[in-house]
């Protein structure tokens, strides 16, 4: 950890991903004077191949605990609570950390939904949830390339997809099950009380998102609008917005929002 920064930012990636997803964001944030922390959660378990069996026992709460330790370390080392920016599952983790009072400001990018944003009229049929139902939560698995292309990389040029395929890692089926069925999770990690949040929040949705589909993300935006949170929707982006063409424009919009809320 660095010392003395007045503007630390903790970036949290999503399911099956690593910190590589922030490659287009970090240079712009550093240029703007932010100190960037881009961990890969549980790199010794979430591996590209042959993960240990213990990965299958890792819950969403375990991931929140790991991220919260990082947030505490950053606060201790820099003297400032970090801005926390999370994508997809990392967006839900970020919502939890924000509820816990660990952030200075928070950005939820195409985030997985907390429990109260699910309802019978809004289903995640075109999402990794559909694939998850074919798996068993007691196991770990890696999303296959065809599903990844359809669900997350649909706005990334085909010639760039192979390199992204190679970065994907195994994920805990239990952690994903905790997202799908938050009320069945004994830890209730995916249940977020927005009334406990007292810092600025920004929710970002992508119209062509097939993973965290836009009706759900709009509900997340509405949830945090009740406490003053802001919402931006991008009409030409999809789920992997941080790696898509023009991702730098999204990063600049976030930087502008951070400056405005300062």
N, C-alpha and C positions, 0 to 999 in steps of 0.2 A: 504493500500500500504506500501511496505517496503521502507527503506531509505538507501542510500549509496551504492546500488549495481551498479557495472559498467557493468553488463551483464544481463539486464532484457529481458525476453522473454514473449511476449503476444501470447497465443494460442487461436485460434478462431475456434469453432466447426462448423459443417454444419447443414443442414436442418433436422428437426425432432430429432436432437441429443442434448446432453448436454456436459458439460466438462468431463464426464466420458470417452470419447473417448481417452483422453490423458493419461490414467492411466499407460500405458506401457512406455510412453515417459518421463514423469516428473521425475521419480527417476534418470534416466540416465542424464538428463539435470542438475538436482541439484548436482549430483555427479561431473559433469564437471564444477561446479561453477556458474551456471546460476541461476538467481532468476526468478521463474516461476509464471506467472499470468494466471489462467485458469478459466475465468468467464463463466457462462452460461448466454447467452444473454436473457434479458427479462424473468427471471424465474417466475415473477408474472403473465405473460400472456401465456407463452409457457409451459403449464402444462400437466401432464400425463392424466388427464381426466377433462371434464367439463370446458374448458377454457372460459374466458370472451369473450363477443362478440367483444370487442375492438381489440382482436387479429386479426380479419379478416380485420381490417383497417390498419394494420401495413405493411408498404412498405419495400422494400429492402433498400431504402435510410434511413429509420428509424433505420434499423440494422447497417448500416454504421455509422450513427450519434452516436449510442450507443457505437460502438467499437472505434470510433475516440475519444470520451470523455475518454474512458479508456486509450487509447494511450497517450493522453495529460496528464492525471493524472500520469501515470507512468513516463513520461518524466520530469514532474515537481518534483515528489518525489525522483527520482533516479539521476536526472541530465543527463540522457542518453535517447535518443530515443530507444524504444524497438526494438529488433528483433521481427518480426511478422510472425507467422506460422499459416496458415489456411488450413482447410480441406473442400473439396466439396464447398458448398455455402460459407463457411468461407474462402475458397481459393479465391473466387471472391471478397468477402469483403476485403480480404488482398490486392488484386490487386488494389482496389480503394484506400485503405489507403496508399499504396505505391505511387500511383500517386499523392496523396495529400501531400506527403513529410513527413509522420508521422513515417516512419520506419528507422531503422539503416541498416537492411538487411531483405529480405523477402523470405519466402518459401511457394510455392503454391502446396499443396498435393492433388492429384486427383481433381483438381479444376473445378468448374463450369466455363463455357466459357464466355468471354466477347463478345460483339456483333459482332465484326469483325472476330471472329473465326467460326461463323456459315456460312454455304453456302448450296446450294441445293444438293450438292454431299455428304455432311456429315450431317446426321440426328441423332437426339438423340432418335431413336425409342426404343432402349433397355435402358430406363432411367426412372426416375421419371417423366419426361416430358410426356411420354405416359400416365401415370396415371393422371397427372394433367389435361390433356385435357378432362377427364371424370368428372372433378370437376368444381366448379364455383369459380373464384378468389375472389368473395365477401364473401367467407366463409373460415373457418379454418378447418383443418382436420389432422388426423394422418395416416401415412402409415400403411397398414395392414401387418400382419406378413408374409404372403405368398409372397407379393411383396417385402418386405424388404429382405427376404431370397434370392429371385431370383436376385434382383437388386444390393444388397450391401453386403450380407453375404455369397456369394457363395464360398468364400475361408476360411470361419470360420467353424470349426467342428460343426456338428448338435447339439451335446450335450452342446455346449456353446451358442447356439443361443437364447434359451429361456430367459436367463439372460439379453441379449442385448435387446430383445423385450420389456422387462419391463422398460427399460430406455428411450424408445422413447416418445417424447412429441408431442403435437399438433403444427402445423405450419400455418403461414398465407398463404392462397392461393394467396393473392395479391403479397406478396414478391416473391413467386415462379413464378407467372405470369410475374413479372418484369424481372426475369432471362430468361424465355422462349421468351419473346417479348421485348428485351431491347430498341428497337427503338420506341416502343409504350409507354414506360414508360416516363411520363412527366419529371421526374428527370434525365433520361438517366444515371442512376446509373451504369448499366452494360456496359457502353461505356468507355473504358480505353485508354488513350493516353500514349503509352509506352515512347514516347519522353520526357515526363515530369518526368520520373523515372531516378534517378541518383545514385541508390544504387544497390549492388549486389542482384540478384534474382536467385532462384532455383525453377524450375518446376519439379514436380514428377508425373509420369504416371504409371498406372498399366495395364498390357496387358489384364487381364481378367476382367477389370472394365466394368460393364453393366450399370452404372449410368452416369458417365462422361467418355464416351467411348474413347478408346485410339486414334482414328484419331483426335478427337477434342482436346485432351490434347497435342498431338504432335503439332497441330497448335498453341496452347498456347505457347508451348516451342519455336516454331519458331518465334512467335511474340516477345518474350523477348530476343531471341538470337540476334535479330537485334540491341539490345542495350547492348550486352555482357552477357546476362543471360545464365545460364547453365540449362541442362536438364538431368534427370535420369529416365530411364524406368525399371520397375521391371517385369520380364517375368512370375513370379509365383504368383503375388499378384492380388488383385481385389480392389473394391472401398473402403472397410473399412480397408484399409491397416494399420492404426494405432492400430487396435485391433486384427489383424490376427496373426497366428503363425509367429514367426520371425520378428514381428514388431520392436523389439529391434534393429535388424540389420539396419532397415531403420532409426531409431533414431540415431544410431551411424554414419551412412553415412551423415546425416544432420549435426551432430556435427563435423565430419571431414571437411565438406564443410565450416562450420562457422569458424573453425580454419584456414583453408586454405585462406579464404577471409580476415582474420584479417590482 
